[in-house]
Amino acid sequence: MTRKHSGSVARLVHEKPIALRLEKHELEEAHEKAKAEGRSSSNFARMVYLMGMAEYRRKGRIELTAADLVSK
């Protein structure tokens, strides 16, 4: 079975992927959240990246507190 790609979604670049290294608990959480949303883990990571970039554009810099870095 092949997947049909939506004509409204631009094709993603696969030639130069960015490796994302996560701690074991972060990876497990990402897989859990992706599954809960019915997404692949890579799609979930991309959506979280896009959310983070939107916040970065609003603030113009990275702002994380110690609380942001603690797993919940």
C-alpha positions as CSV (number, residue, x, y, z in Angstrom):
1,M,0.0,0.0,0.0
2,T,1.4,3.4,-0.9
3,R,0.6,6.6,0.7
4,K,-1.0,9.4,-1.2
5,H,0.6,12.8,-0.5
6,S,-1.6,15.8,-0.2
7,G,-1.2,18.4,-3.0
8,S,-1.4,21.2,-0.5
9,V,1.6,20.0,1.6
10,A,5.0,20.8,0.2
11,R,7.3,17.8,0.0
12,L,9.9,17.7,2.7
13,V,13.6,17.7,2.0
14,H,15.2,14.4,2.9
15,E,18.7,14.8,1.6
16,K,20.1,16.5,4.7
17,P,18.2,15.5,7.8
18,I,19.0,17.1,11.1
19,A,19.8,14.5,13.8
20,L,17.9,15.1,17.0
21,R,19.6,13.5,20.0
22,L,17.3,13.1,23.0
23,E,17.7,11.6,26.4
24,K,16.1,8.2,26.8
25,H,13.1,9.6,28.8
26,E,12.6,12.4,26.2
27,L,12.6,9.9,23.4
28,E,10.1,7.7,25.2
29,E,7.8,10.7,25.9
30,A,8.0,11.8,22.2
31,H,7.0,8.3,21.0
32,E,4.1,8.2,23.6
33,K,2.8,11.7,22.6
34,A,3.2,10.9,18.9
35,K,1.2,7.7,19.3
36,A,-1.5,9.5,21.3
37,E,-1.9,12.0,18.5
38,G,-1.9,9.3,15.8
39,R,1.3,10.7,14.3
40,S,4.6,9.2,13.3
41,S,7.4,10.1,15.7
42,S,9.2,12.1,13.0
43,N,6.0,14.0,12.2
44,F,5.5,14.7,15.9
45,A,9.1,16.0,16.2
46,R,8.5,18.2,13.2
47,M,5.3,19.7,14.6
48,V,7.0,20.4,18.0
49,Y,9.9,22.0,16.0
50,L,7.4,24.2,14.2
51,M,5.8,25.2,17.4
52,G,9.1,26.1,18.9
53,M,10.2,28.1,15.9
54,A,7.0,30.1,16.0
55,E,7.8,31.0,19.6
56,Y,11.4,31.7,18.7
57,R,10.2,34.1,16.0
58,R,7.9,35.9,18.4
59,K,10.6,36.4,21.0
60,G,13.6,36.7,18.8
61,R,15.8,34.5,21.0
62,I,15.7,31.3,23.0
63,E,14.2,31.7,26.5
64,L,14.1,28.7,28.7
65,T,13.9,28.5,32.4
66,A,15.1,25.6,34.6
67,A,11.5,24.5,34.9
68,D,11.3,24.2,31.0
69,L,14.2,21.8,31.0
70,V,12.6,19.4,33.6
71,S,10.5,16.5,32.2
72,K,7.0,16.6,33.4
